[in-house]
Amino acid sequence: MPKVKTRSAAKKRFRKVGGTKVRIKRAKAFRRHLLTKKSRNTKRGLRKTAYVGKADIKRILPLLPY
C-alpha cells in the first residue's frame, strides 16, 4: 500500500494534541496586519493558541494522517 501524503498546508497550520481525546491546536486569526486599531488586550489574547472546533475536526483529521 502506498504512503499517504500529508497536506503541507495543514501540516504547517495544525498540530495534533495527544491523549485519549483527539484535539487539534491552531493559531488564532486576525494577527497579521491592521494591528494599530486593535487594543493591547486583544493582541495579547491573539497570541495564545486555540483548538479546532468539534465540527471541524472531522474535516482536518484526514489531512494529518501521521
PQR file with spaces between the fields and no chain letter, atoms N, CA, C, O and H, PARSE charges and radii, in Angstrom:
ATOM       1  N    MET     1       0.839   -1.181    0.000 -0.4000 1.5000
ATOM       2  CA   MET     1       0.000    0.000    0.000 -0.0000 2.0000
ATOM       3  C    MET     1       0.888    1.250    0.000  0.5500 1.7000
ATOM       4  O    MET     1       1.845    1.307    0.772 -0.5500 1.4000
ATOM       5  N    PRO     2       0.602    2.243   -0.834 -0.5600 1.5000
ATOM       6  CA   PRO     2       1.451    3.432   -0.874  0.2800 2.0000
ATOM       7  C    PRO     2       1.259    4.304    0.366  0.5500 1.7000
ATOM       8  O    PRO     2       0.251    4.229    1.069 -0.5500 1.4000
ATOM       9  N    LYS     3       2.264    5.122    0.594 -0.4000 1.5000
ATOM      10  CA   LYS     3       2.193    6.031    1.736 -0.0000 2.0000
ATOM      11  C    LYS     3       1.144    7.116    1.476  0.5500 1.7000
ATOM      12  O    LYS     3       0.932    7.532    0.337 -0.5500 1.4000
ATOM      13  H    LYS     3       3.083    5.183    0.023  0.4000 1.0000
ATOM      14  N    VAL     4       0.502    7.559    2.539 -0.4000 1.5000
ATOM      15  CA   VAL     4      -0.484    8.631    2.429 -0.0000 2.0000
ATOM      16  C    VAL     4       0.261    9.955    2.484  0.5500 1.7000
ATOM      17  O    VAL     4       1.131   10.143    3.335 -0.5500 1.4000
ATOM      18  H    VAL     4       0.674    7.221    3.465  0.4000 1.0000
ATOM      19  N    LYS     5      -0.067   10.864    1.595 -0.4000 1.5000
ATOM      20  CA   LYS     5       0.600   12.164    1.599 -0.0000 2.0000
ATOM      21  C    LYS     5      -0.082   13.099    2.587  0.5500 1.7000
ATOM      22  O    LYS     5      -1.306   13.230    2.609 -0.5500 1.4000
ATOM      23  H    LYS     5      -0.774   10.711    0.904  0.4000 1.0000
ATOM      24  N    THR     6       0.737   13.738    3.396 -0.4000 1.5000
ATOM      25  CA   THR     6       0.245   14.760    4.313 -0.0000 2.0000
ATOM      26  C    THR     6       0.039   16.047    3.524  0.5500 1.7000
ATOM      27  O    THR     6       0.856   16.382    2.666 -0.5500 1.4000
ATOM      28  H    THR     6       1.731   13.631    3.379  0.4000 1.0000
ATOM      29  N    ARG     7      -1.022   16.758    3.798 -0.4000 1.5000
ATOM      30  CA   ARG     7      -1.225   18.058    3.168 -0.0000 2.0000
ATOM      31  C    ARG     7      -0.289   19.058    3.831  0.5500 1.7000
ATOM      32  O    ARG     7      -0.376   19.295    5.036 -0.5500 1.4000
ATOM      33  H    ARG     7      -1.685   16.485    4.495  0.4000 1.0000
ATOM      34  N    SER     8       0.609   19.645    3.041 -0.4000 1.5000
ATOM      35  CA   SER     8       1.619   20.542    3.605 -0.0000 2.0000
ATOM      36  C    SER     8       0.991   21.767    4.264  0.5500 1.7000
ATOM      37  O    SER     8       1.485   22.239    5.288 -0.5500 1.4000
ATOM      38  H    SER     8       0.680   19.453    2.062  0.4000 1.0000
ATOM      39  N    ALA     9      -0.082   22.280    3.691 -0.4000 1.5000
ATOM      40  CA   ALA     9      -0.728   23.458    4.271 -0.0000 2.0000
ATOM      41  C    ALA     9      -1.276   23.128    5.655  0.5500 1.7000
ATOM      42  O    ALA     9      -1.132   23.923    6.584 -0.5500 1.4000
ATOM      43  H    ALA     9      -0.484   21.896    2.860  0.4000 1.0000
ATOM      44  N    ALA    10      -1.899   21.970    5.799 -0.4000 1.5000
ATOM      45  CA   ALA    10      -2.452   21.572    7.092 -0.0000 2.0000
ATOM      46  C    ALA    10      -1.336   21.268    8.084  0.5500 1.7000
ATOM      47  O    ALA    10      -1.458   21.551    9.276 -0.5500 1.4000
ATOM      48  H    ALA    10      -2.016   21.324    5.045  0.4000 1.0000
ATOM      49  N    LYS    11      -0.249   20.689    7.582 -0.4000 1.5000
ATOM      50  CA   LYS    11       0.878   20.348    8.447 -0.0000 2.0000
ATOM      51  C    LYS    11       1.469   21.595    9.097  0.5500 1.7000
ATOM      52  O    LYS    11       1.918   21.558   10.242 -0.5500 1.4000
ATOM      53  H    LYS    11      -0.150   20.459    6.614  0.4000 1.0000
ATOM      54  N    LYS    12       1.464   22.705    8.347 -0.4000 1.5000
ATOM      55  CA   LYS    12       2.030   23.947    8.869 -0.0000 2.0000
ATOM      56  C    LYS    12       1.075   24.671    9.815  0.5500 1.7000
ATOM      57  O    LYS    12       1.520   25.454   10.655 -0.5500 1.4000
ATOM      58  H    LYS    12       1.099   22.735    7.417  0.4000 1.0000
ATOM      59  N    ARG    13      -0.219   24.425    9.693 -0.4000 1.5000
ATOM      60  CA   ARG    13      -1.197   25.196   10.460 -0.0000 2.0000
ATOM      61  C    ARG    13      -1.712   24.499   11.705  0.5500 1.7000
ATOM      62  O    ARG    13      -2.090   25.160   12.672 -0.5500 1.4000
ATOM      63  H    ARG    13      -0.580   23.789    9.011  0.4000 1.0000
ATOM      64  N    PHE    14      -1.734   23.170   11.696 -0.4000 1.5000
ATOM      65  CA   PHE    14      -2.366   22.424   12.785 -0.0000 2.0000
ATOM      66  C    PHE    14      -1.387   21.462   13.433  0.5500 1.7000
ATOM      67  O    PHE    14      -0.433   21.005   12.804 -0.5500 1.4000
ATOM      68  H    PHE    14      -1.427   22.633   10.910  0.4000 1.0000
ATOM      69  N    ARG    15      -1.638   21.161   14.708 -0.4000 1.5000
ATOM      70  CA   ARG    15      -0.807   20.230   15.459 -0.0000 2.0000
ATOM      71  C    ARG    15      -1.734   19.347   16.279  0.5500 1.7000
ATOM      72  O    ARG    15      -2.610   19.845   16.986 -0.5500 1.4000
ATOM      73  H    ARG    15      -2.413   21.533   15.219  0.4000 1.0000
ATOM      74  N    LYS    16      -1.542   18.050   16.186 -0.4000 1.5000
ATOM      75  CA   LYS    16      -2.363   17.138   16.987 -0.0000 2.0000
ATOM      76  C    LYS    16      -1.891   17.178   18.427  0.5500 1.7000
ATOM      77  O    LYS    16      -0.693   17.255   18.698 -0.5500 1.4000
ATOM      78  H    LYS    16      -0.830   17.645   15.612  0.4000 1.0000
ATOM      79  N    VAL    17      -2.847   17.126   19.354 -0.4000 1.5000
ATOM      80  CA   VAL    17      -2.544   17.094   20.777 -0.0000 2.0000
ATOM      81  C    VAL    17      -2.915   15.710   21.263  0.5500 1.7000
ATOM      82  O    VAL    17      -4.034   15.246   21.046 -0.5500 1.4000
ATOM      83  H    VAL    17      -3.821   17.063   19.134  0.4000 1.0000
ATOM      84  N    GLY    18      -1.966   15.042   21.928 -0.4000 1.5000
ATOM      85  CA   GLY    18      -2.158   13.659   22.343 -0.0000 2.0000
ATOM      86  C    GLY    18      -3.178   13.499   23.446  0.5500 1.7000
ATOM      87  O    GLY    18      -3.790   14.464   23.904 -0.5500 1.4000
ATOM      88  H    GLY    18      -1.057   15.419   22.105  0.4000 1.0000
ATOM      89  N    GLY    19      -3.344   12.271   23.855 -0.4000 1.5000
ATOM      90  CA   GLY    19      -4.306   11.956   24.901 -0.0000 2.0000
ATOM      91  C    GLY    19      -5.424   11.094   24.365  0.5500 1.7000
ATOM      92  O    GLY    19      -5.425   10.720   23.192 -0.5500 1.4000
ATOM      93  H    GLY    19      -2.847   11.488   23.482  0.4000 1.0000
ATOM      94  N    THR    20      -6.372   10.779   25.221 -0.4000 1.5000
ATOM      95  CA   THR    20      -7.482    9.934   24.792 -0.0000 2.0000
ATOM      96  C    THR    20      -8.419   10.691   23.864  0.5500 1.7000
ATOM      97  O    THR    20      -8.960   10.124   22.915 -0.5500 1.4000
ATOM      98  H    THR    20      -6.370   11.082   26.174  0.4000 1.0000
ATOM      99  N    LYS    21      -8.606   11.981   24.146 -0.4000 1.5000
ATOM     100  CA   LYS    21      -9.471   12.803   23.315 -0.0000 2.0000
ATOM     101  C    LYS    21      -8.620   13.483   22.244  0.5500 1.7000
ATOM     102  O    LYS    21      -7.616   14.120   22.563 -0.5500 1.4000
ATOM     103  H    LYS    21      -8.166   12.442   24.917  0.4000 1.0000
ATOM     104  N    VAL    22      -9.010   13.352   20.992 -0.4000 1.5000
ATOM     105  CA   VAL    22      -8.237   13.966   19.907 -0.0000 2.0000
ATOM     106  C    VAL    22      -8.579   15.449   19.843  0.5500 1.7000
ATOM     107  O    VAL    22      -9.733   15.835   19.657 -0.5500 1.4000
ATOM     108  H    VAL    22      -9.826   12.834   20.733  0.4000 1.0000
ATOM     109  N    ARG    23      -7.546   16.265   20.003 -0.4000 1.5000
ATOM     110  CA   ARG    23      -7.724   17.710   19.866 -0.0000 2.0000
ATOM     111  C    ARG    23      -6.670   18.222   18.910  0.5500 1.7000
ATOM     112  O    ARG    23      -5.589   17.643   18.797 -0.5500 1.4000
ATOM     113  H    ARG    23      -6.608   15.952   20.155  0.4000 1.0000
ATOM     114  N    ILE    24      -6.979   19.300   18.225 -0.4000 1.5000
ATOM     115  CA   ILE    24      -6.064   19.882   17.247 -0.0000 2.0000
ATOM     116  C    ILE    24      -5.847   21.339   17.609  0.5500 1.7000
ATOM     117  O    ILE    24      -6.793   22.121   17.706 -0.5500 1.4000
ATOM     118  H    ILE    24      -7.856   19.770   18.316  0.4000 1.0000
ATOM     119  N    LYS    25      -4.575   21.693   17.810 -0.4000 1.5000
ATOM     120  CA   LYS    25      -4.234   23.067   18.127 -0.0000 2.0000
ATOM     121  C    LYS    25      -4.117   23.883   16.856  0.5500 1.7000
ATOM     122  O    LYS    25      -3.725   23.368   15.809 -0.5500 1.4000
ATOM     123  H    LYS    25      -3.806   21.059   17.731  0.4000 1.0000
ATOM     124  N    ARG    26      -4.459   25.163   16.953 -0.4000 1.5000
ATOM     125  CA   ARG    26      -4.326   26.073   15.828 -0.0000 2.0000
ATOM     126  C    ARG    26      -3.972   27.454   16.360  0.5500 1.7000
ATOM     127  O    ARG    26      -4.160   27.744   17.542 -0.5500 1.4000
ATOM     128  H    ARG    26      -4.777   25.582   17.804  0.4000 1.0000
ATOM     129  N    ALA    27      -3.462   28.296   15.481 -0.4000 1.5000
ATOM     130  CA   ALA    27      -3.186   29.680   15.848 -0.0000 2.0000
ATOM     131  C    ALA    27      -4.447   30.507   15.620  0.5500 1.7000
ATOM     132  O    ALA    27      -5.309   30.141   14.821 -0.5500 1.4000
ATOM     133  H    ALA    27      -3.309   28.061   14.521  0.4000 1.0000
ATOM     134  N    LYS    28      -4.541   31.607   16.321 -0.4000 1.5000
ATOM     135  CA   LYS    28      -5.713   32.467   16.163 -0.0000 2.0000
ATOM     136  C    LYS    28      -5.540   33.381   14.955  0.5500 1.7000
ATOM     137  O    LYS    28      -4.421   33.708   14.560 -0.5500 1.4000
ATOM     138  H    LYS    28      -3.840   31.905   16.970  0.4000 1.0000
ATOM     139  N    ALA    29      -6.649   33.780   14.388 -0.4000 1.5000
ATOM     140  CA   ALA    29      -6.643   34.643   13.208 -0.0000 2.0000
ATOM     141  C    ALA    29      -6.575   36.121   13.636  0.5500 1.7000
ATOM     142  O    ALA    29      -6.602   36.432   14.827 -0.5500 1.4000
ATOM     143  H    ALA    29      -7.558   33.514   14.709  0.4000 1.0000
ATOM     144  N    PHE    30      -6.486   37.013   12.659 -0.4000 1.5000
ATOM     145  CA   PHE    30      -6.509   38.473   12.850 -0.0000 2.0000
ATOM     146  C    PHE    30      -5.262   38.991   13.549  0.5500 1.7000
ATOM     147  O    PHE    30      -5.343   39.943   14.325 -0.5500 1.4000
ATOM     148  H    PHE    30      -6.464   36.760   11.691  0.4000 1.0000
ATOM     149  N    ARG    31      -4.111   38.381   13.289 -0.4000 1.5000
ATOM     150  CA   ARG    31      -2.875   38.810   13.937 -0.0000 2.0000
ATOM     151  C    ARG    31      -1.837   39.279   12.927  0.5500 1.7000
ATOM     152  O    ARG    31      -0.711   39.582   13.321 -0.5500 1.4000
ATOM     153  H    ARG    31      -4.045   37.607   12.660  0.4000 1.0000
ATOM     154  N    ARG    32      -2.170   39.351   11.642 -0.4000 1.5000
ATOM     155  CA   ARG    32      -1.172   39.624   10.609 -0.0000 2.0000
ATOM     156  C    ARG    32      -0.954   41.116   10.342  0.5500 1.7000
ATOM     157  O    ARG    32       0.189   41.566   10.258 -0.5500 1.4000
ATOM     158  H    ARG    32      -3.085   39.105   11.323  0.4000 1.0000
ATOM     159  N    HIS    33      -2.028   41.877   10.210 -0.4000 1.5000
ATOM     160  CA   HIS    33      -1.873   43.290    9.865 -0.0000 2.0000
ATOM     161  C    HIS    33      -3.030   44.059   10.474  0.5500 1.7000
ATOM     162  O    HIS    33      -3.912   43.476   11.106 -0.5500 1.4000
ATOM     163  H    HIS    33      -2.956   41.511   10.278  0.4000 1.0000
ATOM     164  N    LEU    34      -3.022   45.372   10.281 -0.4000 1.5000
ATOM     165  CA   LEU    34      -4.023   46.274   10.884 -0.0000 2.0000
ATOM     166  C    LEU    34      -4.038   46.139   12.400  0.5500 1.7000
ATOM     167  O    LEU    34      -5.101   46.088   13.018 -0.5500 1.4000
ATOM     168  H    LEU    34      -2.306   45.845    9.768  0.4000 1.0000
ATOM     169  N    LEU    35      -2.848   46.082   12.992 -0.4000 1.5000
ATOM     170  CA   LEU    35      -2.756   45.870   14.435 -0.0000 2.0000
ATOM     171  C    LEU    35      -2.845   47.169   15.227  0.5500 1.7000
ATOM     172  O    LEU    35      -3.022   47.132   16.445 -0.5500 1.4000
ATOM     173  H    LEU    35      -1.984   46.123   12.490  0.4000 1.0000
ATOM     174  N    THR    36      -2.725   48.320   14.560 -0.4000 1.5000
ATOM     175  CA   THR    36      -2.737   49.572   15.308 -0.0000 2.0000
ATOM     176  C    THR    36      -4.110   49.872   15.889  0.5500 1.7000
ATOM     177  O    THR    36      -4.215   50.503   16.941 -0.5500 1.4000
ATOM     178  H    THR    36      -2.581   48.350   13.570  0.4000 1.0000
ATOM     179  N    LYS    37      -5.162   49.426   15.213 -0.4000 1.5000
ATOM     180  CA   LYS    37      -6.505   49.706   15.730 -0.0000 2.0000
ATOM     181  C    LYS    37      -6.976   48.695   16.763  0.5500 1.7000
ATOM     182  O    LYS    37      -8.025   48.885   17.378 -0.5500 1.4000
ATOM     183  H    LYS    37      -5.076   48.913   14.358  0.4000 1.0000
ATOM     184  N    LYS    38      -6.227   47.635   16.961 -0.4000 1.5000
ATOM     185  CA   LYS    38      -6.617   46.627   17.949 -0.0000 2.0000
ATOM     186  C    LYS    38      -5.992   46.987   19.297  0.5500 1.7000
ATOM     187  O    LYS    38      -4.877   47.503   19.363 -0.5500 1.4000
ATOM     188  H    LYS    38      -5.375   47.480   16.461  0.4000 1.0000
ATOM     189  N    SER    39      -6.723   46.709   20.350 -0.4000 1.5000
ATOM     190  CA   SER    39      -6.237   47.074   21.676 -0.0000 2.0000
ATOM     191  C    SER    39      -5.118   46.135   22.114  0.5500 1.7000
ATOM     192  O    SER    39      -4.922   45.063   21.542 -0.5500 1.4000
ATOM     193  H    SER    39      -7.629   46.290   20.296  0.4000 1.0000
ATOM     194  N    ARG    40      -4.408   46.554   23.116 -0.4000 1.5000
ATOM     195  CA   ARG    40      -3.309   45.759   23.651 -0.0000 2.0000
ATOM     196  C    ARG    40      -3.810   44.414   24.174  0.5500 1.7000
ATOM     197  O    ARG    40      -3.175   43.380   23.966 -0.5500 1.4000
ATOM     198  H    ARG    40      -4.568   47.425   23.581  0.4000 1.0000
ATOM     199  N    ASN    41      -4.947   44.442   24.849 -0.4000 1.5000
ATOM     200  CA   ASN    41      -5.505   43.194   25.394 -0.0000 2.0000
ATOM     201  C    ASN    41      -5.940   42.242   24.289  0.5500 1.7000
ATOM     202  O    ASN    41      -5.777   41.028   24.412 -0.5500 1.4000
ATOM     203  H    ASN    41      -5.462   45.282   25.018  0.4000 1.0000
ATOM     204  N    THR    42      -6.486   42.783   23.224 -0.4000 1.5000
ATOM     205  CA   THR    42      -6.900   41.945   22.093 -0.0000 2.0000
ATOM     206  C    THR    42      -5.690   41.259   21.481  0.5500 1.7000
ATOM     207  O    THR    42      -5.718   40.057   21.218 -0.5500 1.4000
ATOM     208  H    THR    42      -6.619   43.769   23.125  0.4000 1.0000
ATOM     209  N    LYS    43      -4.626   42.024   21.256 -0.4000 1.5000
ATOM     210  CA   LYS    43      -3.431   41.454   20.632 -0.0000 2.0000
ATOM     211  C    LYS    43      -2.790   40.407   21.531  0.5500 1.7000
ATOM     212  O    LYS    43      -2.263   39.407   21.046 -0.5500 1.4000
ATOM     213  H    LYS    43      -4.603   43.000   21.470  0.4000 1.0000
ATOM     214  N    ARG    44      -2.834   40.630   22.814 -0.4000 1.5000
ATOM     215  CA   ARG    44      -2.271   39.658   23.750 -0.0000 2.0000
ATOM     216  C    ARG    44      -3.076   38.364   23.712  0.5500 1.7000
ATOM     217  O    ARG    44      -2.511   37.272   23.773 -0.5500 1.4000
ATOM     218  H    ARG    44      -3.263   41.442   23.209  0.4000 1.0000
ATOM     219  N    GLY    45      -4.377   38.491   23.612 -0.4000 1.5000
ATOM     220  CA   GLY    45      -5.217   37.291   23.533 -0.0000 2.0000
ATOM     221  C    GLY    45      -5.017   36.518   22.248  0.5500 1.7000
ATOM     222  O    GLY    45      -5.147   35.294   22.233 -0.5500 1.4000
ATOM     223  H    GLY    45      -4.836   39.379   23.562  0.4000 1.0000
ATOM     224  N    LEU    46      -4.699   37.220   21.163 -0.4000 1.5000
ATOM     225  CA   LEU    46      -4.488   36.555   19.877 -0.0000 2.0000
ATOM     226  C    LEU    46      -3.182   35.776   19.828  0.5500 1.7000
ATOM     227  O    LEU    46      -3.002   34.926   18.956 -0.5500 1.4000
ATOM     228  H    LEU    46      -4.593   38.214   21.175  0.4000 1.0000
ATOM     229  N    ARG    47      -2.261   36.059   20.764 -0.4000 1.5000
ATOM     230  CA   ARG    47      -1.001   35.318   20.792 -0.0000 2.0000
ATOM     231  C    ARG    47      -1.204   33.867   21.206  0.5500 1.7000
ATOM     232  O    ARG    47      -0.453   32.988   20.785 -0.5500 1.4000
ATOM     233  H    ARG    47      -2.408   36.749   21.472  0.4000 1.0000
ATOM     234  N    LYS    48      -2.193   33.620   22.011 -0.4000 1.5000
ATOM     235  CA   LYS    48      -2.398   32.276   22.555 -0.0000 2.0000
ATOM     236  C    LYS    48      -2.932   31.340   21.486  0.5500 1.7000
ATOM     237  O    LYS    48      -3.522   31.768   20.494 -0.5500 1.4000
ATOM     238  H    LYS    48      -2.803   34.334   22.353  0.4000 1.0000
ATOM     239  N    THR    49      -2.709   30.047   21.713 -0.4000 1.5000
ATOM     240  CA   THR    49      -3.218   29.056   20.773 -0.0000 2.0000
ATOM     241  C    THR    49      -4.672   28.747   21.097  0.5500 1.7000
ATOM     242  O    THR    49      -5.148   28.996   22.204 -0.5500 1.4000
ATOM     243  H    THR    49      -2.230   29.699   22.519  0.4000 1.0000
ATOM     244  N    ALA    50      -5.356   28.208   20.119 -0.4000 1.5000
ATOM     245  CA   ALA    50      -6.752   27.814   20.294 -0.0000 2.0000
ATOM     246  C    ALA    50      -6.895   26.391   19.780  0.5500 1.7000
ATOM     247  O    ALA    50      -5.951   25.820   19.234 -0.5500 1.4000
ATOM     248  H    ALA    50      -4.969   28.006   19.219  0.4000 1.0000
ATOM     249  N    TYR    51      -8.074   25.825   19.956 -0.4000 1.5000
ATOM     250  CA   TYR    51      -8.349   24.475   19.486 -0.0000 2.0000
ATOM     251  C    TYR    51      -9.405   24.516   18.393  0.5500 1.7000
ATOM     252  O    TYR    51     -10.301   25.360   18.400 -0.5500 1.4000
ATOM     253  H    TYR    51      -8.841   26.289   20.400  0.4000 1.0000
ATOM     254  N    VAL    52      -9.280   23.591   17.460 -0.4000 1.5000
ATOM     255  CA   VAL    52     -10.250   23.476   16.379 -0.0000 2.0000
ATOM     256  C    VAL    52     -11.559   22.980   16.978  0.5500 1.7000
ATOM     257  O    VAL    52     -11.560   22.138   17.876 -0.5500 1.4000
ATOM     258  H    VAL    52      -8.552   22.906   17.455  0.4000 1.0000
ATOM     259  N    GLY    53     -12.670   23.506   16.477 -0.4000 1.5000
ATOM     260  CA   GLY    53     -13.980   23.119   16.986 -0.0000 2.0000
ATOM     261  C    GLY    53     -14.324   21.672   16.648  0.5500 1.7000
ATOM     262  O    GLY    53     -13.765   21.084   15.723 -0.5500 1.4000
ATOM     263  H    GLY    53     -12.669   24.190   15.747  0.4000 1.0000
ATOM     264  N    LYS    54     -15.246   21.116   17.410 -0.4000 1.5000
ATOM     265  CA   LYS    54     -15.636   19.714   17.216 -0.0000 2.0000
ATOM     266  C    LYS    54     -16.165   19.458   15.811  0.5500 1.7000
ATOM     267  O    LYS    54     -15.910   18.398   15.239 -0.5500 1.4000
ATOM     268  H    LYS    54     -15.700   21.594   18.161  0.4000 1.0000
ATOM     269  N    ALA    55     -16.890   20.405   15.256 -0.4000 1.5000
ATOM     270  CA   ALA    55     -17.477   20.219   13.930 -0.0000 2.0000
ATOM     271  C    ALA    55     -16.414   20.157   12.842  0.5500 1.7000
ATOM     272  O    ALA    55     -16.626   19.515   11.813 -0.5500 1.4000
ATOM     273  H    ALA    55     -17.097   21.266   15.721  0.4000 1.0000
ATOM     274  N    ASP    56     -15.278   20.809   13.049 -0.4000 1.5000
ATOM     275  CA   ASP    56     -14.246   20.863   12.024 -0.0000 2.0000
ATOM     276  C    ASP    56     -13.181   19.783   12.164  0.5500 1.7000
ATOM     277  O    ASP    56     -12.394   19.579   11.240 -0.5500 1.4000
ATOM     278  H    ASP    56     -15.106   21.331   13.885  0.4000 1.0000
ATOM     279  N    ILE    57     -13.138   19.088   13.294 -0.4000 1.5000
ATOM     280  CA   ILE    57     -12.112   18.063   13.499 -0.0000 2.0000
ATOM     281  C    ILE    57     -12.224   16.971   12.453  0.5500 1.7000
ATOM     282  O    ILE    57     -11.209   16.460   11.980 -0.5500 1.4000
ATOM     283  H    ILE    57     -13.778   19.254   14.045  0.4000 1.0000
ATOM     284  N    LYS    58     -13.448   16.607   12.086 -0.4000 1.5000
ATOM     285  CA   LYS    58     -13.641   15.537   11.099 -0.0000 2.0000
ATOM     286  C    LYS    58     -13.055   15.910    9.742  0.5500 1.7000
ATOM     287  O    LYS    58     -12.590   15.042    9.004 -0.5500 1.4000
ATOM     288  H    LYS    58     -14.272   17.023   12.471  0.4000 1.0000
ATOM     289  N    ARG    59     -13.077   17.202    9.411 -0.4000 1.5000
ATOM     290  CA   ARG    59     -12.528   17.648    8.131 -0.0000 2.0000
ATOM     291  C    ARG    59     -11.008   17.696    8.149  0.5500 1.7000
ATOM     292  O    ARG    59     -10.374   17.454    7.122 -0.5500 1.4000
ATOM     293  H    ARG    59     -13.455   17.908   10.011  0.4000 1.0000
ATOM     294  N    ILE    60     -10.411   18.005    9.298 -0.4000 1.5000
ATOM     295  CA   ILE    60      -8.990   18.243    9.369 -0.0000 2.0000
ATOM     296  C    ILE    60      -8.199   16.974    9.638  0.5500 1.7000
ATOM     297  O    ILE    60      -7.065   16.854    9.173 -0.5500 1.4000
ATOM     298  H    ILE    60     -10.927   18.202   10.132  0.4000 1.0000
ATOM     299  N    LEU    61      -8.757   16.034   10.366 -0.4000 1.5000
ATOM     300  CA   LEU    61      -8.025   14.800   10.689 -0.0000 2.0000
ATOM     301  C    LEU    61      -7.531   14.039    9.452  0.5500 1.7000
ATOM     302  O    LEU    61      -6.398   13.558    9.477 -0.5500 1.4000
ATOM     303  H    LEU    61      -9.678   16.131   10.743  0.4000 1.0000
ATOM     304  N    PRO    62      -8.309   13.901    8.376 -0.5600 1.5000
ATOM     305  CA   PRO    62      -7.762   13.198    7.203  0.2800 2.0000
ATOM     306  C    PRO    62      -6.580   13.912    6.555  0.5500 1.7000
ATOM     307  O    PRO    62      -5.791   13.281    5.852 -0.5500 1.4000
ATOM     308  N    LEU    63      -6.446   15.213    6.781 -0.4000 1.5000
ATOM     309  CA   LEU    63      -5.331   15.959    6.213 -0.0000 2.0000
ATOM     310  C    LEU    63      -4.027   15.711    6.981  0.5500 1.7000
ATOM     311  O    LEU    63      -2.938   15.973    6.470 -0.5500 1.4000
ATOM     312  H    LEU    63      -7.086   15.726    7.352  0.4000 1.0000
ATOM     313  N    LEU    64      -4.149   15.202    8.219 -0.4000 1.5000
ATOM     314  CA   LEU    64      -2.983   14.935    9.063 -0.0000 2.0000
ATOM     315  C    LEU    64      -2.929   13.449    9.385  0.5500 1.7000
ATOM     316  O    LEU    64      -3.267   13.055   10.502 -0.5500 1.4000
ATOM     317  H    LEU    64      -5.034   14.989    8.634  0.4000 1.0000
ATOM     318  N    PRO    65      -2.514   12.616    8.442 -0.5600 1.5000
ATOM     319  CA   PRO    65      -2.613   11.183    8.682  0.2800 2.0000
ATOM     320  C    PRO    65      -1.626   10.639    9.708  0.5500 1.7000
ATOM     321  O    PRO    65      -1.882    9.591   10.302 -0.5500 1.4000
ATOM     322  N    TYR    66      -0.493   11.330    9.933 -0.4000 1.5000
ATOM     323  CA   TYR    66       0.525   10.752   10.813 -0.0000 2.0000
ATOM     324  C    TYR    66       0.575   11.461   12.137  0.5500 1.7000
ATOM     325  O    TYR    66       1.377   11.103   13.000 -0.5500 1.4000
ATOM     326  H    TYR    66      -0.286   12.181    9.451  0.4000 1.0000
